[in-house]
Amino acid sequence: MSVITRIEIMNVDLKAKVARSDAIQSFTKQETPIVRIHTDDGLDGTGYAYTIGNGASAVLALIRDCMAPWLIGRDSQHIEENWKSLFLLVHANAVGPTASLALAALDTALWDLRCKRASLPLHVMAGGAQQKVPVYNTEGGWLNFTPDELVAHAAQAREAGFRGFKVKVGRPHVAEDVQRLRVVREALGQDMELMVDANQCFDVPEAIRRARHFEELDLAWFEEPMPAEDLNGHIRLSASTSMPIAIGESLYHPSHFREYLQRDACSIVQVDVARIGGITPWLKVAHLAETFNVPVCPHYLMELHVALCAAVPNATWVEYIPQLDDITHSRIEIVEGYATPSATPGNGIDWNWTAIERMRDAHVVIDGR
């Protein structure tokens, strides 16, 4: 056994590296709940989640008041048992983002412990399917950027070796979106992938209309065209267009992905390790997608997703948005447009605890000793 004896819970607010706006929101900071789980054999593991601007207090309270006390005294090696038990413990608050984010912070910490105990990096412990994964850049494609800025950022992404570039869409009229995309496509040429993301802003008729106009630009995918809860709308859209439809960052349980896949409502799965509730359910979604011959291109959290994408055979892209630079020593290694997972035992993140202690605005210790 490896008994959990102490859990530290904290939050750090991280300022966005650039101004970030999409079709439904803008944000200048990321709240980052962090947990550190200690065991009686002298090991510790760190996990985290995130919120865009607000909501971390609810996540932290759920961990502090309910989940962490339950984990004290449990065997940290029983990953599946712990995840399922915690899910049922907060079942009145699930399925949804607050419970999933809280679960993710704890589950990723338990996986960090598991990998360290086995002296294996996450990508090997979780499957070891790939040595490297292509990376695309989102940080230069926000909706608040002008067409000239988009072109400049796309050129910079190409120069830096990225193999794809994503542009946010959702301007008031379809002609604006098309004009912005066309200048980027002309700047990139046909040998670099171009993706678009609507952040759930369209209704069904407008999503179908925009897809028809976007098709000529040969896009890699049309991401979150409509609210995630509109399954039937995604079925209609997928049937109406040749463009791949990507969904997943706003789904919070593997069964939701099953419904989309069973009904041909998407052709790319973008499961987010924080919003799905951790590494344990993330792997289930990735393998589920594989049975449907559907690729996984996860949303955000590149620091964890590099390893997870390398762990499964059907992951085809990692999204580049710098997130943890202010509180970590480690950086994503990108060579010729491919990200390589860390070989260090654990989740592959080298935390800067001095910076975290300086920046944190909450710190609670649940101690079972």
VEXGURO-314729 format. One record per atom (N, C-alpha, C): x, y, z. Coordinates in steps of 0.05 Angstrom, whole numbers, padded with zeros to 5 digits, always signed. Example, Ala and Ser with C-alpha at 12.3 -4.5 7.8 and 13.67 -1.06 7.14 Angstrom:
<atoms>
+00264-00114+00156/+00246-00090+00156/+00264-00066+00156/+00257-00045+00142/+00273-00021+00143/+00258+00001+00157/
</atoms>
This chain:
<atoms>
+00017-00024+00000/+00000+00000+00000/+00017+00025+00000/+00005+00046-00009/+00018+00073-00008/-00004+00092+00001/-00005+00096+00028/-00027+00110+00040/-00025+00140+00038/-00046+00153+00031/-00047+00182+00029/-00048+00194+00057/-00029+00211+00064/-00028+00222+00091/-00033+00252+00092/-00028+00266+00070/-00031+00295+00071/-00037+00306+00043/-00054+00325+00041/-00061+00337+00015/-00060+00368+00018/-00043+00380+00002/-00042+00409+00001/-00060+00419-00022/-00074+00440-00017/-00093+00452-00037/-00087+00481-00040/-00083+00491-00064/-00076+00519-00068/-00087+00529-00095/-00085+00555-00099/-00094+00567-00124/-00074+00588-00132/-00068+00590-00158/-00051+00610-00169/-00065+00623-00193/-00066+00649-00194/-00077+00663-00217/-00055+00670-00236/-00058+00661-00261/-00038+00665-00281/-00048+00685-00302/-00033+00706-00308/-00041+00725-00328/-00037+00713-00356/-00055+00718-00374/-00053+00709-00402/-00029+00723-00415/-00015+00708-00432/+00009+00719-00445/+00003+00739-00466/-00021+00736-00478/-00031+00756-00498/-00060+00761-00492/-00071+00783-00504/-00099+00788-00501/-00115+00766-00516/-00134+00753-00501/-00148+00730-00512/-00178+00735-00512/-00189+00735-00536/-00218+00738-00538/-00228+00718-00560/-00251+00706-00554/-00263+00689-00575/-00292+00698-00579/-00309+00682-00591/-00335+00691-00598/-00354+00695-00575/-00347+00684-00551/-00366+00686-00529/-00353+00698-00504/-00327+00701-00503/-00315+00710-00478/-00287+00722-00484/-00277+00737-00464/-00249+00745-00464/-00239+00740-00436/-00213+00736-00434/-00202+00730-00408/-00173+00740-00406/-00166+00750-00383/-00139+00761-00378/-00124+00744-00358/-00138+00726-00345/-00124+00709-00325/-00136+00681-00325/-00120+00662-00316/-00128+00635-00312/-00125+00628-00283/-00147+00620-00270/-00144+00609-00243/-00135+00580-00245/-00116+00573-00228/-00103+00547-00230/-00103+00533-00203/-00124+00517-00197/-00124+00501-00172/-00102+00479-00174/-00086+00477-00154/-00065+00457-00153/-00067+00441-00127/-00063+00415-00130/-00062+00398-00106/-00036+00382-00106/-00027+00377-00082/-00002+00361-00078/-00009+00340-00057/-00007+00315-00066/-00015+00292-00049/+00011+00278-00039/+00012+00275-00013/+00035+00262+00000/+00027+00234+00011/+00045+00215+00010/+00039+00188+00019/+00059+00179+00040/+00052+00157+00054/+00068+00148+00076/+00095+00136+00068/+00099+00131+00042/+00124+00120+00033/+00143+00142+00023/+00136+00168+00029/+00154+00190+00023/+00152+00202-00004/+00132+00194-00020/+00129+00205-00046/+00107+00227-00046/+00108+00244-00067/+00086+00263-00070/+00081+00266-00100/+00056+00273-00106/+00048+00277-00133/+00031+00303-00135/+00035+00317-00158/+00021+00343-00161/+00002+00341-00185/-00022+00352-00181/-00041+00354-00202/-00054+00382-00203/-00068+00388-00224/-00079+00415-00226/-00103+00414-00246/-00117+00436-00245/-00139+00441-00265/-00138+00471-00271/-00159+00481-00283/-00159+00510-00290/-00188+00519-00294/-00192+00545-00290/-00216+00558-00298/-00209+00584-00313/-00227+00593-00330/-00221+00617-00346/-00233+00641-00332/-00218+00652-00314/-00225+00677-00301/-00241+00675-00275/-00257+00655-00272/-00272+00653-00247/-00282+00624-00243/-00289+00617-00218/-00299+00591-00212/-00280+00574-00196/-00255+00582-00193/-00236+00566-00178/-00244+00563-00149/-00257+00583-00137/-00264+00581-00109/-00283+00557-00104/-00301+00552-00123/-00320+00529-00120/-00304+00503-00123/-00285+00502-00142/-00269+00478-00145/-00253+00472-00120/-00240+00493-00110/-00223+00489-00086/-00240+00481-00062/-00264+00492-00059/-00282+00485-00036/-00290+00456-00038/-00296+00447-00062/-00305+00419-00065/-00282+00400-00058/-00258+00406-00066/-00235+00390-00059/-00230+00391-00028/-00230+00415-00018/-00223+00419+00011/-00244+00406+00030/-00269+00411+00024/-00290+00403+00043/-00300+00374+00039/-00295+00363+00016/-00307+00337+00010/-00287+00316+00000/-00274+00322-00022/-00258+00302-00035/-00232+00295-00020/-00217+00316-00013/-00191+00311+00000/-00194+00297+00027/-00213+00305+00044/-00216+00289+00069/-00223+00260+00064/-00238+00254+00043/-00245+00226+00037/-00220+00211+00029/-00202+00223+00015/-00178+00210+00005/-00158+00203+00026/-00157+00219+00048/-00138+00214+00069/-00141+00185+00080/-00119+00171+00081/-00119+00143+00090/-00124+00122+00069/-00130+00131+00044/-00135+00113+00022/-00109+00105+00009/-00110+00083-00006/-00086+00073-00021/-00084+00089-00047/-00063+00104-00050/-00060+00121-00074/-00057+00105-00100/-00051+00079-00098/-00047+00063-00121/-00073+00053-00134/-00095+00056-00120/-00120+00046-00131/-00134+00069-00147/-00122+00074-00170/-00131+00097-00186/-00160+00095-00194/-00169+00073-00205/-00196+00070-00214/-00216+00072-00191/-00210+00058-00169/-00228+00058-00146/-00230+00086-00135/-00208+00100-00133/-00209+00127-00121/-00225+00146-00139/-00221+00144-00166/-00236+00162-00184/-00266+00157-00182/-00273+00132-00184/-00302+00125-00184/-00315+00132-00158/-00301+00127-00136/-00312+00133-00109/-00315+00163-00106/-00296+00179-00115/-00298+00208-00113/-00321+00218-00130/-00324+00207-00154/-00346+00215-00171/-00373+00210-00158/-00376+00187-00146/-00401+00181-00132/-00405+00198-00107/-00383+00205-00094/-00384+00221-00070/-00396+00248-00076/-00391+00259-00100/-00402+00286-00107/-00422+00284-00129/-00436+00261-00130/-00454+00255-00153/-00476+00276-00155/-00484+00288-00133/-00505+00308-00135/-00496+00333-00150/-00469+00336-00152/-00458+00359-00167/-00447+00351-00194/-00451+00327-00202/-00441+00317-00228/-00465+00309-00245/-00463+00309-00272/-00439+00313-00287/-00437+00343-00293/-00413+00355-00290/-00410+00383-00296/-00382+00393-00291/-00376+00417-00297/-00348+00427-00297/-00336+00428-00269/-00351+00437-00249/-00339+00441-00222/-00329+00414-00211/-00346+00394-00212/-00339+00368-00202/-00316+00356-00219/-00317+00359-00246/-00297+00348-00263/-00270+00361-00258/-00269+00387-00255/-00244+00401-00250/-00232+00393-00224/-00248+00389-00203/-00238+00380-00177/-00227+00352-00179/-00242+00335-00193/-00233+00307-00197/-00206+00307-00212/-00204+00324-00232/-00180+00325-00249/-00155+00332-00233/-00158+00352-00215/-00135+00361-00199/-00124+00337-00182/-00143+00322-00170/-00134+00300-00154/-00125+00276-00170/-00139+00270-00192/-00132+00247-00208/-00104+00250-00221/-00099+00274-00231/-00073+00279-00244/-00050+00277-00223/-00056+00285-00198/-00036+00282-00177/-00031+00252-00171/-00053+00236-00170/-00050+00208-00165/-00034+00194-00188/-00039+00203-00213/-00023+00192-00235/+00006+00200-00233/+00011+00224-00224/+00039+00233-00220/+00053+00215-00200/+00039+00209-00178/+00049+00190-00158/+00054+00163-00170/+00034+00153-00185/+00037+00126-00197/+00061+00124-00215/+00065+00144-00232/+00088+00144-00250/+00114+00145-00235/+00116+00163-00215/+00140+00165-00199/+00147+00139-00185/+00126+00126-00174/+00131+00101-00160/+00142+00080-00179/+00132+00080-00204/+00141+00060-00224/+00167+00069-00238/+00176+00094-00233/+00200+00106-00246/+00195+00107-00276/+00171+00114-00284/+00164+00116-00313/+00151+00143-00319/+00157+00154-00343/+00142+00178-00351/+00113+00171-00358/+00096+00192-00357/+00068+00187-00361/+00062+00175-00388/+00075+00184-00409/+00068+00174-00436/+00074+00144-00438/+00093+00133-00424/+00098+00105-00424/+00079+00090-00405/+00075+00101-00382/+00058+00088-00362/+00029+00086-00373/+00021+00105-00389/-00007+00105-00398/-00010+00092-00425/+00011+00081-00437/+00008+00067-00463/+00032+00066-00481/+00047+00088-00482/+00071+00088-00499/+00067+00083-00528/+00048+00097-00540/+00041+00092-00568/+00057+00108-00589/+00066+00132-00581/+00080+00149-00601/+00104+00162-00587/+00124+00169-00604/+00148+00183-00594/+00145+00213-00596/+00128+00223-00614/+00124+00251-00618/+00097+00257-00630/+00087+00281-00627/+00061+00289-00637/+00063+00317-00649/+00050+00321-00673/+00051+00348-00685/+00037+00369-00667/+00047+00394-00670/+00036+00416-00654/+00025+00438-00672/+00002+00448-00665/-00009+00472-00678/-00011+00495-00659/-00011+00519-00670/-00010+00544-00654/-00038+00557-00653/-00048+00562-00629/-00073+00577-00626/-00068+00605-00615/-00046+00609-00602/-00041+00634-00588/-00041+00658-00606/-00036+00654-00632/-00035+00677-00650/-00061+00682-00665/-00082+00666-00659/-00106+00667-00675/-00131+00677-00662/-00129+00692-00640/-00152+00700-00625/-00170+00720-00641/-00195+00721-00634/-00215+00736-00649/-00210+00767-00648/-00196+00776-00627/-00191+00804-00624/-00168+00814-00643/-00153+00796-00655/-00132+00804-00673/-00143+00813-00700/-00131+00834-00712/-00138+00843-00738/-00128+00823-00760/-00138+00825-00784/-00128+00807-00805/-00098+00810-00809/-00087+00834-00808/-00058+00838-00811/-00043+00824-00788/-00054+00827-00764/-00041+00813-00742/-00042+00783-00745/-00065+00773-00754/-00067+00744-00758/-00046+00734-00778/-00043+00749-00800/-00023+00741-00820/+00005+00741-00808/+00011+00762-00793/+00038+00764-00780/+00042+00741-00761/+00021+00735-00745/+00024+00713-00726/+00026+00686-00740/+00011+00682-00762/+00013+00657-00777/+00041+00654-00789/+00052+00675-00799/+00079+00674-00810/+00099+00667-00788/+00096+00679-00764/+00113+00672-00742/+00111+00643-00734/+00086+00633-00734/+00082+00604-00728/+00096+00586-00748/+00093+00593-00773/+00107+00577-00794/+00137+00578-00789/+00148+00602-00785/+00177+00605-00781/+00186+00589-00756/+00169+00587-00736/+00176+00572-00712/+00173+00542-00715/+00163+00534-00738/+00161+00505-00744/+00135+00492-00738/+00115+00507-00729/+00089+00495-00723/+00077+00484-00749/+00062+00462-00746/+00051+00449-00770/+00021+00456-00774/+00010+00473-00757/-00017+00482-00761/-00022+00508-00746/-00043+00522-00753/-00050+00548-00742/-00080+00550-00739/-00090+00557-00716/-00119+00559-00711/-00128+00588-00708/-00150+00594-00722/-00161+00621-00721/-00189+00619-00709/-00195+00638-00691/-00222+00640-00679/-00241+00653-00699/-00265+00642-00700/-00285+00654-00718/-00310+00660-00701/-00329+00675-00714/-00353+00684-00699/-00357+00714-00702/-00345+00726-00723/-00350+00754-00728/-00380+00758-00735/-00391+00782-00733/-00420+00785-00737/-00430+00775-00764/-00414+00778-00785/-00423+00769-00811/-00404+00748-00822/-00414+00729-00836/-00398+00707-00847/-00375+00719-00865/-00381+00741-00879/-00361+00752-00897/-00336+00760-00882/-00339+00770-00857/-00316+00778-00841/-00299+00754-00835/-00312+00732-00826/-00297+00708-00820/-00282+00698-00844/-00295+00697-00867/-00283+00687-00891/-00260+00704-00900/-00262+00730-00898/-00240+00748-00906/-00216+00744-00888/-00220+00741-00862/-00198+00736-00843/-00185+00709-00849/-00201+00689-00854/-00189+00663-00860/-00175+00662-00887/-00186+00676-00906/-00174+00675-00933/-00146+00688-00933/-00142+00710-00918/-00115+00722-00918/-00095+00705-00904/-00104+00691-00883/-00086+00672-00869/-00079+00649-00887/-00100+00637-00901/-00095+00615-00919/-00075+00623-00941/-00079+00647-00952/-00060+00656-00973/-00032+00659-00962/-00030+00668-00938/-00003+00672-00926/+00010+00645-00920/-00006+00625-00911/+00006+00600-00904/+00010+00581-00927/-00006+00584-00948/-00005+00565-00970/-00021+00540-00963/-00018+00519-00979/-00033+00495-00975/-00019+00474-00959/+00006+00478-00952/+00022+00457-00939/+00022+00459-00909/+00007+00478-00897/+00005+00481-00868/-00025+00480-00861/-00032+00464-00841/-00060+00461-00834/-00072+00486-00822/-00097+00492-00828/-00111+00515-00817/-00137+00505-00804/-00140+00511-00779/-00164+00503-00764/-00180+00527-00756/-00206+00524-00750/-00222+00546-00740/-00238+00537-00716/-00244+00556-00698/-00258+00550-00673/-00278+00572-00668/-00304+00564-00665/-00326+00583-00661/-00334+00585-00632/-00323+00568-00614/-00329+00570-00586/-00359+00570-00580/-00374+00553-00595/-00402+00548-00589/-00421+00571-00595/-00413+00589-00613/-00429+00614-00615/-00452+00613-00635/-00453+00593-00652/-00474+00593-00674/-00498+00576-00667/-00521+00583-00679/-00543+00564-00679/-00540+00546-00703/-00559+00527-00706/-00556+00507-00727/-00556+00520-00755/-00575+00537-00762/-00574+00548-00790/-00549+00563-00796/-00539+00579-00776/-00515+00595-00781/-00491+00577-00783/-00489+00556-00766/-00467+00538-00768/-00465+00524-00795/-00488+00516-00806/-00489+00503-00832/-00481+00523-00853/-00491+00548-00850/-00484+00569-00870/-00454+00575-00869/-00442+00578-00846/-00414+00584-00844/-00397+00561-00855/-00405+00537-00848/-00390+00514-00858/-00389+00514-00889/-00412+00520-00901/-00412+00521-00931/-00392+00541-00942/-00390+00564-00929/-00371+00584-00938/-00342+00577-00931/-00338+00562-00909/-00311+00555-00901/-00299+00533-00918/-00316+00516-00930/-00306+00492-00944/-00285+00498-00965/-00288+00520-00979/-00269+00526-01001/-00241+00531-00990/-00238+00536-00964/-00211+00542-00953/-00196+00517-00944/-00209+00494-00947/-00196+00468-00941/-00185+00468-00912/-00203+00471-00893/-00196+00472-00865/-00193+00445-00853/-00175+00443-00833/-00171+00417-00819/-00195+00409-00802/-00208+00429-00791/-00233+00424-00776/-00247+00449-00769/-00273+00446-00762/-00291+00467-00753/-00298+00460-00724/-00286+00475-00705/-00287+00468-00677/-00310+00482-00662/-00323+00467-00645/-00345+00478-00628/-00363+00497-00642/-00375+00489-00664/-00392+00508-00679/-00417+00516-00664/-00427+00499-00646/-00452+00504-00632/-00449+00495-00603/-00469+00503-00586/-00468+00494-00558/-00466+00463-00556/-00449+00454-00538/-00443+00425-00536/-00468+00409-00530/-00487+00421-00516/-00511+00406-00509/-00530+00401-00532/-00525+00413-00555/-00541+00410-00579/-00531+00386-00596/-00535+00362-00586/-00526+00339-00601/-00539+00336-00628/-00565+00340-00630/-00579+00338-00655/-00569+00358-00675/-00563+00383-00666/-00553+00403-00684/-00526+00394-00696/-00509+00381-00680/-00484+00372-00691/-00487+00349-00711/-00508+00332-00706/-00514+00311-00725/-00522+00324-00752/-00539+00344-00751/-00548+00357-00776/-00524+00371-00790/-00507+00385-00775/-00484+00398-00787/-00465+00378-00799/-00458+00357-00784/-00439+00337-00795/-00449+00325-00821/-00475+00321-00823/-00486+00309-00847/-00487+00329-00871/-00484+00354-00865/-00487+00375-00886/-00461+00384-00898/-00438+00377-00886/-00412+00388-00894/-00391+00367-00898/-00371+00374-00914/-00348+00356-00917/-00326+00362-00897/-00329+00384-00882/-00309+00392-00863/-00311+00374-00838/-00289+00366-00826/-00289+00352-00801/-00300+00370-00779/-00318+00360-00762/-00330+00375-00740/-00316+00365-00714/-00304+00384-00699/-00289+00377-00675/-00304+00387-00650/-00307+00369-00631/-00320+00376-00606/-00306+00363-00582/-00312+00373-00558/-00302+00358-00535/-00294+00374-00511/-00284+00399-00514/-00275+00414-00491/-00297+00421-00472/-00322+00420-00481/-00345+00426-00463/-00362+00402-00457/-00350+00378-00459/-00363+00353-00450/-00349+00343-00425/-00364+00332-00407/-00354+00327-00380/-00356+00298-00371/-00362+00279-00389/-00363+00251-00382/-00359+00234-00407/-00346+00211-00404/-00342+00194-00428/-00368+00186-00442/-00390+00184-00428/-00415+00176-00440/-00424+00197-00460/-00418+00223-00455/-00426+00244-00474/-00411+00240-00500/-00385+00233-00499/-00370+00228-00523/-00381+00203-00538/-00389+00183-00523/-00401+00160-00535/-00426+00167-00552/-00442+00184-00541/-00467+00193-00555/-00460+00207-00581/-00440+00225-00580/-00432+00240-00604/-00421+00220-00625/-00404+00201-00616/-00392+00183-00635/-00412+00163-00647/-00430+00153-00630/-00449+00134-00640/-00468+00146-00661/-00473+00172-00659/-00492+00185-00676/-00479+00202-00698/-00453+00198-00703/-00438+00211-00724/-00441+00242-00722/-00440+00252-00698/-00443+00280-00693/-00416+00295-00693/-00394+00281-00695/-00368+00293-00696/-00349+00275-00710/-00326+00285-00719/-00306+00269-00731/-00278+00274-00719/-00277+00291-00699/-00252+00296-00684/-00260+00300-00655/-00246+00286-00637/-00251+00288-00608/-00230+00305-00595/-00239+00325-00580/-00221+00344-00567/-00224+00343-00536/-00221+00319-00526/-00225+00315-00497/-00203+00330-00482/-00212+00345-00461/-00195+00362-00445/-00191+00347-00418/-00165+00342-00411/-00159+00326-00387/-00170+00338-00361/-00173+00365-00360/-00184+00377-00336/-00214+00376-00336/-00227+00381-00359/-00256+00383-00360/-00269+00355-00361/-00254+00335-00368/-00266+00308-00367/-00262+00295-00340/-00245+00307-00323/-00242+00296-00296/-00216+00282-00291/-00196+00285-00308/-00170+00274-00302/-00160+00255-00323/-00137+00243-00318/-00124+00224-00336/-00140+00199-00339/-00152+00189-00317/-00167+00164-00318/-00189+00164-00339/-00208+00184-00338/-00228+00185-00359/-00218+00194-00386/-00197+00210-00387/-00186+00219-00412/-00177+00195-00429/-00163+00176-00417/-00154+00153-00432/-00178+00136-00442/-00199+00135-00426/-00223+00120-00434/-00235+00133-00459/-00237+00159-00460/-00248+00173-00483/-00230+00169-00507/-00204+00171-00504/-00186+00168-00526/-00188+00140-00538/-00190+00119-00521/-00192+00092-00532/-00220+00087-00544/-00240+00100-00532/-00267+00098-00544/-00267+00110-00572/-00254+00133-00575/-00253+00146-00602/-00238+00128-00621/-00217+00114-00612/-00202+00096-00629/-00220+00074-00641/-00239+00064-00625/-00256+00043-00635/-00275+00053-00657/-00279+00079-00658/-00295+00091-00679/-00277+00102-00702/-00251+00097-00701/-00232+00106-00721/-00232+00137-00723/-00234+00150-00699/-00235+00179-00697/-00210+00189-00683/-00197+00210-00693/-00173+00220-00680/-00179+00237-00655/-00159+00239-00638/-00161+00255-00613/-00142+00279-00617/-00152+00303-00614/-00137+00328-00615/-00145+00345-00591/-00133+00340-00568/-00143+00351-00543/-00142+00382-00541/-00159+00392-00524/-00161+00421-00520/-00143+00430-00498/-00126+00450-00503/-00111+00465-00482/-00092+00446-00467/-00083+00455-00443/-00067+00439-00425/-00045+00423-00438/-00029+00437-00455/-00009+00423-00471/+00012+00410-00453/+00016+00420-00429/+00037+00409-00411/+00030+00380-00403/+00004+00373-00401/-00004+00346-00396/-00010+00331-00422/-00021+00345-00442/-00031+00331-00465/-00008+00321-00483/+00015+00332-00482/+00037+00321-00497/+00042+00292-00490/+00043+00286-00464/+00047+00259-00455/+00023+00241-00461/-00001+00252-00457/-00025+00235-00462/-00028+00229-00491/-00022+00249-00508/-00024+00243-00537/-00004+00222-00546/+00020+00223-00534/+00040+00203-00540/+00033+00176-00529/+00015+00175-00510/+00007+00150-00498/-00013+00134-00515/-00028+00147-00532/-00049+00133-00548/-00043+00135-00578/-00052+00116-00593/-00044+00115-00622/-00060+00134-00640/-00083+00144-00631/-00101+00159-00648/-00100+00189-00642/-00081+00199-00626/-00077+00227-00622/-00061+00239-00645/-00071+00261-00657/-00058+00271-00681/-00048+00300-00678/-00056+00314-00657/-00047+00342-00654/-00045+00349-00624/-00026+00366-00617/-00025+00379-00591/-00030+00409-00596/-00046+00422-00580/-00052+00450-00582/-00032+00467-00566/-00019+00486-00579/+00001+00503-00566/-00012+00529-00556/-00016+00531-00530/-00023+00556-00516/-00006+00556-00490/+00014+00573-00488/+00030+00573-00463/+00012+00578-00439/+00016+00562-00418/-00001+00563-00395/+00013+00565-00369/+00033+00549-00365/+00045+00545-00338/+00073+00557-00336/+00082+00573-00355/+00110+00582-00355/+00118+00596-00329/+00100+00611-00318/+00106+00627-00294/+00111+00611-00269/+00101+00585-00269/+00103+00569-00245/+00116+00542-00249/+00130+00539-00272/+00145+00514-00277/+00173+00520-00288/+00190+00501-00284/+00217+00503-00295/+00218+00489-00323/+00200+00470-00327/+00200+00454-00352/+00186+00469-00374/+00193+00462-00399/+00181+00474-00422/+00176+00451-00442/+00155+00455-00459/+00150+00435-00480/+00173+00435-00500/+00183+00411-00506/+00204+00409-00526/+00191+00404-00553/+00196+00424-00571/+00185+00422-00598/+00208+00422-00618/+00209+00401-00635/+00230+00399-00655/+00216+00394-00682/+00221+00413-00701/+00210+00411-00728/+00180+00407-00727/+00167+00421-00709/+00138+00421-00708/+00126+00398-00693/+00142+00381-00680/+00132+00359-00664/+00140+00363-00635/+00121+00356-00617/+00126+00357-00588/+00135+00330-00579/+00155+00330-00562/+00166+00305-00551/+00159+00303-00521/+00148+00281-00512/+00141+00280-00483/+00166+00277-00466/+00163+00287-00442/+00185+00286-00423/+00192+00257-00415/+00217+00251-00412/+00226+00224-00403/+00228+00222-00373/+00223+00244-00359/+00225+00244-00329/+00201+00229-00317/+00206+00212-00297/+00184+00198-00284/+00164+00217-00272/+00138+00211-00277/+00117+00229-00268/+00102+00241-00292/+00087+00262-00287/+00071+00274-00307/+00086+00292-00327/+00112+00296-00321/+00129+00311-00339/+00130+00341-00334/+00119+00350-00312/+00119+00379-00305/+00137+00383-00281/+00157+00401-00285/+00176+00408-00263/+00166+00434-00251/+00152+00432-00229/+00139+00455-00216/+00159+00473-00202/+00155+00499-00204/+00172+00519-00191/+00158+00526-00165/+00165+00512-00144/+00150+00515-00118/+00156+00542-00105/+00179+00554-00111/+00184+00580-00100/+00165+00601-00112/+00161+00599-00139/+00142+00617-00152/+00114+00612-00143/+00106+00587-00140/+00079+00580-00131/+00074+00591-00103/+00092+00588-00085/+00088+00598-00058/+00086+00628-00057/+00100+00641-00075/+00099+00670-00077/+00073+00680-00089/+00062+00665-00108/+00039+00674-00123/+00012+00664-00113/+00012+00643-00097/-00013+00631-00090/-00030+00649-00072/-00056+00648-00076/-00074+00664-00060/-00092+00647-00042/-00086+00622-00041/-00100+00603-00023/-00081+00580-00017/-00082+00570+00007/-00066+00547+00014/-00078+00533+00039/-00088+00509+00035/-00100+00494+00056/-00087+00466+00057/-00082+00456+00081/-00071+00429+00084/-00091+00411+00098/-00097+00389+00086/-00113+00368+00098/-00094+00346+00108/-00092+00343+00134/-00071+00325+00145/-00085+00304+00161/-00078+00279+00155/-00090+00256+00169/-00074+00245+00192/-00051+00257+00196/-00034+00246+00217/-00041+00256+00245/
</atoms>
